[in-house]
Amino acid sequence: MADFIDVSKIDLGLAGVIREARNEIRGASLDFVRGNSLFKVRVGKQNRITIPDPEAEAMEIREGDLVQVMVIPLRYSINRKKKGKEDI
């Protein structure tokens, strides 16, 4: 008896490599997002930021807890000069 190979399960060429890379990136992204949160805040007096109550409650963050913050400045809007602040 001859052995048969299911060709439909073999990814050939660049398209297969790209598909596999996308799957790996998607999985890594989901792992990063799981248990984390992303939201916009405005910097207040003394450069303070506040975690919105719904986010803090969902992540069970309490006063005094240690959290890690990654800051990504958003581009300033054209109206900032007029209003003195950025529209969020």
Backbone as a printed PyTorch tensor [residue, N CA C, xyz], in Angstrom:
tensor([[[  0.8340,  -1.1940,   0.0000],
         [  0.0000,   0.0000,   0.0000],
         [  0.8710,   1.2470,   0.0000]],

        [[  0.4520,   2.2000,  -0.7450],
         [  1.1960,   3.4640,  -0.8270],
         [  0.7620,   4.3770,   0.3130]],

        [[  1.7290,   5.1270,   0.8370],
         [  1.4040,   6.1180,   1.8690],
         [  0.9200,   7.3970,   1.1950]],

        [[ -0.1520,   7.9400,   1.7000],
         [ -0.6960,   9.1700,   1.1290],
         [ -0.4400,  10.3280,   2.0810]],

        [[ -0.1160,  11.4620,   1.5270],
         [  0.1120,  12.6850,   2.2950],
         [ -1.0590,  13.6160,   2.0560]],

        [[ -1.6320,  14.0970,   3.1420],
         [ -2.7240,  15.0590,   3.0290],
         [ -2.1190,  16.4290,   2.7340]],

        [[ -2.1100,  16.7860,   1.4610],
         [ -1.4750,  18.0380,   1.0190],
         [ -2.1830,  19.2540,   1.6000]],

        [[ -3.4500,  19.1440,   1.9180],
         [ -4.1900,  20.2940,   2.4530],
         [ -3.6590,  20.7360,   3.8030]],

        [[ -2.9340,  19.8550,   4.5100],
         [ -2.3990,  20.2040,   5.8230],
         [ -0.9750,  20.7340,   5.7600]],

        [[ -0.4100,  20.7980,   4.5730],
         [  0.9600,  21.2830,   4.4110],
         [  0.9090,  22.7150,   3.8940]],

        [[  1.5190,  23.6460,   4.6360],
         [  1.6150,  25.0250,   4.1720],
         [  2.8890,  25.1610,   3.3500]],

        [[  2.7480,  25.5380,   2.1210],
         [  3.8950,  25.6980,   1.2380],
         [  4.0610,  27.1740,   0.8770]],

        [[  5.2950,  27.6120,   0.8090],
         [  5.5840,  28.9370,   0.2960],
         [  5.4100,  30.0560,   1.2970]],

        [[  5.5630,  31.2580,   0.7890],
         [  5.5260,  32.4740,   1.5980],
         [  4.1660,  32.6900,   2.2660]],

        [[  3.0870,  32.3570,   1.5700],
         [  1.7510,  32.5430,   2.1400],
         [  1.5960,  31.7540,   3.4290]],

        [[  2.1160,  30.5390,   3.4620],
         [  2.0380,  29.7130,   4.6710],
         [  2.8610,  30.2940,   5.8050]],

        [[  4.0400,  30.8040,   5.4760],
         [  4.9020,  31.4160,   6.4920],
         [  4.2250,  32.6520,   7.0750]],

        [[  3.6480,  33.4760,   6.2130],
         [  2.9530,  34.6860,   6.6760],
         [  1.7670,  34.3140,   7.5490]],

        [[  1.0090,  33.3090,   7.1470],
         [ -0.1520,  32.8670,   7.9250],
         [  0.2770,  32.4000,   9.3180]],

        [[  1.3470,  31.6180,   9.3840],
         [  1.8480,  31.1430,  10.6730],
         [  2.3440,  32.3000,  11.5420]],

        [[  3.0270,  33.2580,  10.9350],
         [  3.5140,  34.4250,  11.6810],
         [  2.3470,  35.2150,  12.2500]],

        [[  1.3040,  35.4120,  11.4530],
         [  0.1100,  36.1290,  11.9430],
         [ -0.5080,  35.4060,  13.1330]],

        [[ -0.6020,  34.1040,  13.0480],
         [ -1.1670,  33.3290,  14.1620],
         [ -0.3260,  33.4700,  15.4230]],

        [[  0.9940,  33.4520,  15.2720],
         [  1.8790,  33.6150,  16.4260],
         [  1.7310,  35.0060,  17.0400]],

        [[  1.6870,  36.0310,  16.1860],
         [  1.5320,  37.4130,  16.6770],
         [  0.1930,  37.5810,  17.3660]],

        [[ -0.8670,  37.0340,  16.7770],
         [ -2.2000,  37.1300,  17.3690],
         [ -2.2140,  36.4860,  18.7480]],

        [[ -1.5870,  35.3210,  18.8780],
         [ -1.5310,  34.6310,  20.1700],
         [ -0.7470,  35.4220,  21.1960]],

        [[  0.3850,  35.9840,  20.7880],
         [  1.2040,  36.7800,  21.7090],
         [  0.4630,  38.0430,  22.1350]],

        [[ -0.2600,  38.6630,  21.2040],
         [ -1.0280,  39.8710,  21.5280],
         [ -2.1140,  39.5600,  22.5500]],

        [[ -2.8080,  38.4520,  22.3540],
         [ -3.8640,  38.0800,  23.2920],
         [ -3.2920,  37.7870,  24.6650]],

        [[ -2.1220,  37.1460,  24.7180],
         [ -1.4780,  36.8740,  26.0040],
         [ -1.1180,  38.1690,  26.7080]],

        [[ -0.6440,  39.1730,  25.9420],
         [ -0.2710,  40.4570,  26.5340],
         [ -1.4970,  41.1910,  27.0650]],

        [[ -2.5700,  41.1900,  26.2910],
         [ -3.7810,  41.9360,  26.6560],
         [ -4.4870,  41.3020,  27.8400]],

        [[ -4.4780,  39.9900,  27.9120],
         [ -5.1660,  39.2870,  28.9920],
         [ -4.6260,  39.7610,  30.3400]],

        [[ -5.4860,  40.2710,  31.1970],
         [ -5.0630,  40.7180,  32.5250],
         [ -4.5390,  42.1420,  32.5430]],

        [[ -4.5300,  42.8060,  31.3960],
         [ -4.0880,  44.1880,  31.3080],
         [ -5.2390,  45.0490,  30.8310]],

        [[ -5.0220,  46.3390,  30.8270],
         [ -6.0700,  47.2420,  30.4020],
         [ -5.4480,  48.4150,  29.6500]],

        [[ -6.2100,  48.9940,  28.7510],
         [ -5.7470,  50.1410,  27.9790],
         [ -6.8340,  51.1980,  28.0090]],

        [[ -6.4810,  52.4060,  28.4240],
         [ -7.4400,  53.5050,  28.4810],
         [ -6.6790,  54.8190,  28.4020]],

        [[ -7.3990,  55.8940,  28.0480],
         [ -6.7820,  57.2150,  27.9760],
         [ -7.0690,  57.9710,  29.2600]],

        [[ -6.0920,  58.7380,  29.7120],
         [ -6.2830,  59.6090,  30.8700],
         [ -5.6250,  60.9510,  30.5700]],

        [[ -6.0590,  61.9490,  31.2670],
         [ -5.4620,  63.2750,  31.1460],
         [ -4.5000,  63.4610,  32.3110]],

        [[ -3.3530,  64.0380,  32.0320],
         [ -2.3720,  64.3140,  33.0750],
         [ -2.8600,  65.5180,  33.8690]],

        [[ -2.9240,  65.3570,  35.1930],
         [ -3.4120,  66.4240,  36.0580],
         [ -2.2910,  67.2010,  36.7200]],

        [[ -2.6580,  67.9190,  37.7700],
         [ -1.6810,  68.6950,  38.5200],
         [ -0.5860,  67.7800,  39.0380]],

        [[  0.6050,  68.2980,  39.1020],
         [  1.7880,  67.5720,  39.5540],
         [  2.0160,  66.3060,  38.7210]],

        [[  1.6060,  66.3570,  37.4500],
         [  1.7830,  65.2420,  36.5020],
         [  1.1400,  63.9410,  36.9670]],

        [[  0.0380,  64.0310,  37.6750],
         [ -0.6400,  62.8330,  38.1730],
         [ -1.6360,  62.3070,  37.1530]],

        [[ -1.7900,  60.9870,  37.1320],
         [ -2.8260,  60.3480,  36.3320],
         [ -3.6850,  59.5120,  37.2720]],

        [[ -4.9250,  59.2920,  36.8650],
         [ -5.8610,  58.5300,  37.6840],
         [ -6.4060,  57.3620,  36.8800]],

        [[ -6.4130,  56.1900,  37.4740],
         [ -7.0200,  55.0200,  36.8380],
         [ -8.5280,  55.1510,  37.0150]],

        [[ -9.2940,  55.1150,  35.9240],
         [-10.7550,  55.2210,  36.0430],
         [-11.3130,  54.1270,  36.9640]],

        [[-12.3150,  54.4930,  37.7560],
         [-12.9100,  53.5520,  38.7070],
         [-13.3120,  52.2080,  38.0920]],

        [[-14.0040,  52.1900,  36.9300],
         [-14.3810,  50.8840,  36.3680],
         [-13.1610,  50.0020,  36.0610]],

        [[-12.0860,  50.6260,  35.5890],
         [-10.8690,  49.8620,  35.2990],
         [-10.2380,  49.3380,  36.5810]],

        [[-10.1330,  50.1990,  37.5850],
         [ -9.5230,  49.7910,  38.8600],
         [-10.3320,  48.6630,  39.5080]],

        [[-11.6430,  48.7800,  39.4570],
         [-12.4940,  47.7460,  40.0480],
         [-12.3630,  46.4210,  39.2850]],

        [[-12.3670,  46.5060,  37.9480],
         [-12.2760,  45.2890,  37.1420],
         [-10.9460,  44.5700,  37.3630]],

        [[ -9.8920,  45.3330,  37.6010],
         [ -8.5730,  44.7380,  37.7820],
         [ -8.2160,  44.5570,  39.2560]],

        [[ -9.1820,  44.8810,  40.1170],
         [ -9.0080,  44.7520,  41.5740],
         [ -7.7680,  45.4970,  42.0740]],

        [[ -7.6090,  46.7300,  41.5760],
         [ -6.4990,  47.5810,  42.0060],
         [ -6.9840,  48.4370,  43.1630]],

        [[ -6.2220,  48.4470,  44.2220],
         [ -6.5720,  49.2130,  45.4240],
         [ -5.4950,  50.2520,  45.7120]],

        [[ -5.8390,  51.2530,  46.5020],
         [ -4.8760,  52.2670,  46.9050],
         [ -3.6610,  51.5990,  47.5440]],

        [[ -2.4850,  51.9950,  47.1050],
         [ -1.2500,  51.4450,  47.6350],
         [ -0.6920,  50.2790,  46.8210]],

        [[ -1.5050,  49.7270,  45.8930],
         [ -1.0150,  48.6470,  45.0410],
         [  0.0620,  49.1680,  44.1060]],

        [[  0.9960,  48.3140,  43.7570],
         [  2.0430,  48.6510,  42.8100],
         [  1.5920,  48.1970,  41.4250]],

        [[  1.5990,  49.1170,  40.4600],
         [  1.2210,  48.8010,  39.0780],
         [  2.3250,  49.3030,  38.1520]],

        [[  2.3970,  48.7170,  36.9740],
         [  3.3580,  49.1800,  35.9890],
         [  2.6260,  49.9880,  34.9450]],

        [[  3.2230,  51.1030,  34.5340],
         [  2.5890,  52.0080,  33.5870],
         [  3.4840,  52.1640,  32.3660]],

        [[  2.8930,  52.0560,  31.1880],
         [  3.6070,  52.3550,  29.9540],
         [  2.9400,  53.5990,  29.3710]],

        [[  3.6910,  54.6740,  29.2160],
         [  3.1330,  55.9420,  28.7590],
         [  3.3710,  56.0870,  27.2570]],

        [[  2.3000,  56.3430,  26.5290],
         [  2.3770,  56.6010,  25.0980],
         [  1.6780,  57.9380,  24.8600]],

        [[  2.4430,  59.0240,  24.6960],
         [  1.8080,  60.3290,  24.4800],
         [  0.9860,  60.3270,  23.1920]],

        [[ -0.2000,  60.9100,  23.2580],
         [ -1.0380,  61.0580,  22.0720],
         [ -0.6710,  62.3640,  21.3930]],

        [[ -0.8670,  62.4380,  20.1220],
         [ -0.5500,  63.6770,  19.4000],
         [ -1.4580,  64.7910,  19.8680]],

        [[ -0.9030,  65.9850,  19.8960],
         [ -1.6920,  67.1400,  20.2900],
         [ -2.6450,  67.5160,  19.1700]],

        [[ -3.8310,  67.9090,  19.5440],
         [ -4.7800,  68.3620,  18.5340],
         [ -4.4800,  69.8120,  18.1720]],

        [[ -4.9650,  70.2560,  17.0400],
         [ -4.7810,  71.6350,  16.6060],
         [ -5.4770,  72.5760,  17.5750]],

        [[ -6.5880,  72.1360,  18.1600],
         [ -7.3640,  72.9700,  19.0730],
         [ -6.6890,  73.1690,  20.4250]],

        [[ -5.6160,  72.4370,  20.7090],
         [ -4.9820,  72.5240,  22.0210],
         [ -4.5130,  73.9340,  22.3160]],

        [[ -3.9600,  74.6160,  21.3230],
         [ -3.4690,  75.9800,  21.5340],
         [ -4.6090,  76.9150,  21.9150]],

        [[ -5.7820,  76.6990,  21.3190],
         [ -6.9330,  77.5510,  21.6060],
         [ -7.5370,  77.2370,  22.9590]],

        [[ -7.7250,  75.9490,  23.2640],
         [ -8.4120,  75.5330,  24.4840],
         [ -7.4570,  75.3500,  25.6590]],

        [[ -6.1730,  75.1670,  25.3550],
         [ -5.2160,  74.9360,  26.4290],
         [ -5.1440,  73.4830,  26.8500]],

        [[ -5.8030,  72.5920,  26.0970],
         [ -5.7390,  71.1690,  26.4280],
         [ -6.0890,  70.3590,  25.1870]],

        [[ -5.8040,  69.0800,  25.2300],
         [ -6.0870,  68.1830,  24.1170],
         [ -7.4740,  67.5910,  24.2670]],

        [[ -8.1810,  67.4800,  23.1490],
         [ -9.4750,  66.8020,  23.1780],
         [ -9.2410,  65.3060,  23.1830]],

        [[ -9.8630,  64.6240,  24.1080],
         [ -9.7340,  63.1580,  24.1600],
         [-10.9700,  62.5470,  23.5740]]])
